[in-house]
Amino acid sequence: MNLETFSPPVTKRFSRKRRALREWLLDLLGTGPVRVQTVREQAALNGLNWLAVVAMKQELRVTASNPSGSSHDWWWALDGGRADAV
């Protein structure tokens, strides 16, 4: 059985949405670390699927840090930036 036959085709619409999500996340994190709560809120306001945002985070190798140790104080940053360095 060839699993490739079960893969959905990559459409131009899918590619545009993915590029838009990539640019959105890069813009959001471009000025420095951002609280995950803020990322979630902004994603919801922009009609973005949270799981797609998390997948793009992994693709872009965005780092997560928790400088305070609190379960509610997670930050995302580009290029290995840390929230406690801000």
N, C-alpha and C positions, 0 to 999 in steps of 0.2 A: 504494500500500500504506500503510495507516494503522498507524504504529508503536505507537500507544496500545493497540491490540488485543493487543499482545504483552507489555504491562506487567502484572506480577502485581498482583492487587488488594491494597490495604493493609488488612490485617485488624486486628481489635482486639488479637489476640495479638501481632502485629508491633508495633503502637503501644505496647502495655504494655512489651514488651521494650526498645524504643527509649527510652521514658521512663525505665525502670529503669537502663539503661546511662548515660543522660545524668545522672541523679541520682547514680549511683555515681561517675562521673568528676568531677562537681562536688564531691562530698563528699571524694574522695581529694585533689583539688588545692586544696580550700578553705582549707587552713591554710598554704599556701605551695608553693613549687616542690618537685617530687618527681622523683627519678631515674627515668629511663625503665625501668631494670632493675626497680625496685620496682613500677612500674605494670604491667609485664609479669607479674611474679610474682603480684601481687594479682589481676590479670585471670584468670590460670590458676587460682588458688585459688577464684575465684568462678565458674568455668566460663564465662568470657566469651571470645568469639572475638576474637583480636587484631586482625584486619582491621576488625571492627566498632568496636573501641576506637579505632583510628587514624582511621576515618571520623568518629566522634563528636568526636575531637580537632579535626579540621578544621572540623566544623560549629560547634563552640564557640569556634573561633579561639584554641585553646590555643597558646601559643608554646613553641618549643623553643630551648634555649640549651646551649652547650657551653663553659663558662667556662675549663676547663683545656686545651682543645684536644685532649684524648684522645678517641679514637673510642669509648671505653667510659664517658664521663662526660657523657651527655646528660641534660638535665632538662626537664620540662614544667611550665608555670605558666599560671595564669589571668591575664587582664588585663595581659598584657605583662610579668609579673613575671620577673625573671631570677635564676638560681641564684647568680650572683656577688654579688647584692645582699643575700643572706641572711647 
